[in-house]
Amino acid sequence: MPILDRFTAAAACLFAAGLSLVVLSILRGEGSAGLFVCVPFFFGTGLLSSLGVLCLFSGMVLLFLGLARGAMDRAQPDEGAPPKDSGAGPGKPAGAPPRPRLGGVILLGPIPIVFGSDPGISRAMFYLALGLMAGLMAALLVLALL
């Protein structure tokens, strides 16, 4: 398994480019940054600051995609591995109900945290997180244009 796959490498490049554009916009006087308690913030006007923030968020999304893709690849069983048992064994009766399938998404700002009890639910939660992020971005763009 390579250290950096294509999503992680693209995320690192976008994040570095976004950070550079934000710093450049601050140096040119188009933006300002500071700390509120312990949370850094940035605001600015102009093309450089807008492109910088867009690159930062795109880098975060690609990093999330790369991490989720890697987790799904690791969750898939090997083709040469022996099949798992059917669930009936010394501790389980033959007619035991199946395990419940659970999952969820936690959005911490633009960063989604996806969890699930099996790969199918995790994949569904991943798509739900992408939809939530797209809806949030669309709502923010609509509010910005009003």
C-alpha positions in Angstrom: 0.0 0.0 0.0 1.6 3.3 -1.0 2.1 6.0 1.6 0.2 8.6 -0.4 -2.6 7.6 -2.8 -3.9 10.0 -5.4 -6.6 11.5 -3.2 -4.2 12.2 -0.3 -1.5 13.7 -2.6 -4.1 15.9 -4.4 -5.5 17.0 -1.0 -2.0 17.9 0.3 -1.4 20.0 -2.9 -4.7 21.7 -2.7 -4.3 22.4 1.0 -0.8 23.9 0.5 -2.0 26.0 -2.4 -5.0 27.2 -0.4 -2.9 28.1 2.6 -0.4 29.9 0.3 -3.2 31.9 -1.4 -4.7 32.9 2.0 -1.3 34.1 3.3 -0.8 36.0 0.0 -4.2 37.7 0.4 -3.3 38.7 3.9 0.0 40.1 2.8 -1.7 42.1 0.0 -4.3 43.5 2.4 -7.3 41.6 1.0 -7.8 39.5 4.1 -7.3 39.4 7.8 -6.7 36.5 10.3 -6.7 36.1 14.0 -7.5 33.8 16.9 -10.7 33.7 18.9 -10.0 31.8 22.1 -8.0 29.0 20.5 -9.8 28.8 17.1 -8.1 30.5 14.2 -10.3 32.5 11.8 -9.8 34.2 8.4 -11.9 36.6 6.5 -11.2 38.5 3.3 -12.5 40.0 0.2 -11.0 39.5 -3.3 -10.2 36.7 -5.6 -7.1 35.4 -3.8 -8.9 34.9 -0.5 -11.8 33.2 -2.3 -9.6 30.9 -4.2 -7.6 30.1 -1.1 -10.7 29.1 0.9 -12.0 27.1 -2.0 -8.7 25.2 -2.3 -8.6 24.6 1.5 -12.1 23.2 1.5 -11.5 21.1 -1.7 -8.3 19.7 0.0 -10.4 18.7 3.1 -13.0 17.0 0.9 -10.3 15.1 -1.1 -8.6 14.1 2.1 -11.9 12.7 3.5 -12.5 10.8 0.2 -9.0 9.3 0.4 -9.4 8.2 4.0 -12.9 6.8 3.4 -11.7 5.0 0.3 -8.8 3.5 2.1 -11.0 2.4 5.0 -13.4 0.7 2.5 -10.5 -1.0 0.8 -9.3 -2.4 4.1 -12.8 -3.5 5.1 -13.2 -5.6 1.9 -12.3 -9.3 2.6 -9.3 -10.8 0.7 -10.3 -13.0 -2.3 -8.2 -15.9 -1.0 -9.5 -15.7 2.6 -11.7 -18.5 3.8 -15.4 -17.6 4.1 -16.7 -16.6 7.5 -19.0 -18.9 9.4 -22.8 -18.6 9.0 -23.2 -17.3 12.6 -24.5 -20.6 14.2 -22.0 -21.9 16.7 -21.6 -23.0 20.2 -22.6 -19.6 21.6 -25.3 -18.7 19.1 -28.5 -20.6 18.3 -29.2 -21.5 14.7 -32.3 -19.2 14.5 -30.7 -16.1 16.1 -31.8 -12.8 14.6 -29.2 -10.9 12.5 -27.2 -8.2 14.1 -28.7 -4.7 13.6 -27.1 -2.6 10.9 -26.4 0.9 12.4 -24.5 3.9 11.1 -24.3 7.7 11.3 -22.6 10.9 10.3 -21.3 13.7 12.5 -20.5 17.0 10.8 -17.9 19.1 12.6 -18.0 22.1 10.4 -16.8 21.0 7.0 -15.3 17.8 8.3 -17.7 14.7 8.3 -17.1 11.7 10.6 -18.7 8.6 9.2 -19.3 5.4 11.2 -21.2 2.2 10.6 -21.5 -1.4 11.7 -20.7 -2.9 8.3 -19.3 -1.7 4.9 -22.7 -1.3 3.3 -24.0 1.1 6.0 -20.7 2.9 6.1 -20.9 3.5 2.3 -24.4 4.8 2.6 -23.4 7.1 5.4 -20.5 8.3 3.3 -22.9 9.3 0.5 -25.2 10.9 3.0 -22.2 13.0 4.3 -21.4 14.0 0.7 -25.0 15.1 0.2 -25.1 17.0 3.4 -21.8 18.8 2.6 -23.1 19.7 -0.9 -26.4 20.9 0.5 -24.6 23.0 3.1 -22.2 24.5 0.5 -25.2 25.3 -1.8 -27.1 27.0 1.1 -24.1 29.1 1.9 -23.7 30.1 -1.7 -27.4 31.1 -1.9 -27.1 33.1 1.3 -24.0 34.8 0.0 -25.6 35.8 -3.2 -28.8 37.3 -1.5 
